[in-house]
């Protein structure tokens, strides 16, 4: 029987990912089988989880997924000794309107699976108030169980003593306290702007984090606090239809944001996936019946993509007879042009009329519910798709036929409708699941 825990915090930027990776690697170094998951729509952290554990990690999302889908996904942890679900944002942070099985909050996953929560608390600039925050989180929702806390970025032994005493008085277990240690921090450029597979040093960083955490955290106590867990049989598998029988998937540093559960679901349904690299000036597999361009960082490689005539011409030729779909960054590359952060305009493939710019950055972030006005590969017109949008580009032109009516999590209509022209389609959101 596996044991499960959720690693969460009062807010973002407190150290959840660092602690998750450190615990996973430390327990793996002891010979335990560790399985990680990521709560919420994040493309980056699952790759780091895999680097730490040697096992693929997937996203579980209570806003976009029903309980059966979540049960199916977490069942991969059945043969593990310990299962860690890394939360997103603060423990109870989600959207205002409930989705399929929750609001997207990490607490939803903790309650649904019965996994206790280990809170990462950063008491910088605080002492006893940190205990008040932890106690408030403990008592906020009856179905969520707090296992204890790990203190991060402790300033001094005196500081640690003050915080520990207050937590002990509140009946909250303290598993350990981490002094400030810049060498093991994994800054935003690693966890947001650069993917795990690009980090040659990521293994060393995780090893150092594991060594440091093992010195300051009672790993055995954390393990004992985990809840015994046996996966429940899922009535249904993943609610994902592959876009085709043979899929040409763009895959390189510019195109890497694909949810792992999507690729697994495509393969489970019998689809074959052949990858190609637009950055290497490669073209889609001519034997494929559909081409899929995921999101990523095309804005960082716009000049090279514009110069790769073989790729651009090959994609245009492919689109003459077969469907091509792009998500977010892939959608931008299907467009006419992309202006980078320096204001330089780069010609893209021109399969759609979309023009985007990063010269004036504006964040677009949130869950999306789209009702398709036209089909995309794998989904017919009228299908309702759940996904997530996160990018900084500004739309300069979106002249083609709107692909969908898109709402945010509150039900408000948004302008990023996606586009359709001929056999080319694109959306700004990344697909997570289709409504049943």
Secondary structure, DSSP 8 states (H G I E B T S, - for coil): -EEEEEEEESSTTSSHHHHHHHHHHHHHHTT--EEEEEESS-SSHHHHHHHHHSS--EEE-TTTS-HHHHHHHHGGGTT-SEEEEE--SSTT---SS--SSSSS-HHHHHHHHT-EEEEEEE-TT-SHHHHHHHHHHHHS-TT--EEEEEEEEE--HHHHHHHHHHHHHTT--EEEEEE--GGG---HHHHTSS-GGG-TTHHHHHHHHHHHHHHHB-HHHHHHHSEEE-----SS------S-SEEEEE-BTTB-B--HHHHHHHHHTT-EEEEE-GGGT----TT-SEEEE-BS-GGGGHHHHHH-HHHHHHHHHHHTTSEEEEETHHHHHHSSEEE-TTS-EEE---SS--EEESSS---EEEEEEEEESS-BTTB-TT-EEEEEEEE--EEEE--SEE-EEEE-TTS-B-S---EEETTEEEESSEEEEE--
